[in-house]
Amino acid sequence: MSISSYHALTKPADAGAPLVFAFHGTGGNEHQFSELVSQILPGAGLVSPRGDVSEHGALRFFRRTGEGVYDMDDLAQRTEKMAGFIAAHKAANPGRPVYGLGYSNGANILASVMFKHADLFDRAALLHPLIPFTPEPNAELTGKRILITAGERDPICPLPMTQALIDYFSGQGADVKTAFHAGGHDIRQEELAALRAFLTD
């Protein structure tokens, strides 16, 4: 894979600044988190790919057959494609810390890459992820810094499944931080505050 495997919004990093990969949610696009990243980390580089799967016109990063029902073969293929894309950008930015940020479907593709290629990221923020399967163990996750945020009444990402993902990462030895709010699938201010603290600490 190469840096051109996805259409992406990119911004070069200032000297010494991290490189941030941002993954949009279903129906979003490469611009969804560009302003947020610039606000939190003004000098950071940005790579924000556009999902290459269309679900009735809504952009996604992999196929599903229903709400919370993933096409696992497609997910596996697109995870490897994304991992190659990330690795190519990382190779083009040697020595920089690499951060990942994803929301909803974007959090899911980011998590899927982490399950297989944890070495690609120094830290990853998963906002409202939904992983309806048990990932394989991965010793490379030991010590990785991960933030998971969720809504306690999220109808798309039920809280028990969020907790199962937290337990998985913790069980692999990752350094897991969490932030919950009382609402649903929306991103709220307390999540953004936790994200800012996570990315700037």
Secondary structure, 3 states (H helix, E strand, C coil): CCCCCCCEEEECCCCCCCEEEEECCCCCCCCCCHHHHHHHCCCCEEEEECCCEEECCEEECCCEEECCEECHHHHHHHHHHHHHHHHHHHHCCCCCCEEEEEECHHHHHHHHHHHHCHHHCCEEEEECCCCCCCCCCCHHHCCCEEEEEEECCCCCCCHHHHHHHHHHHHHCCCEEEEEEECCCCCCCHHHHHHHHHHHHC
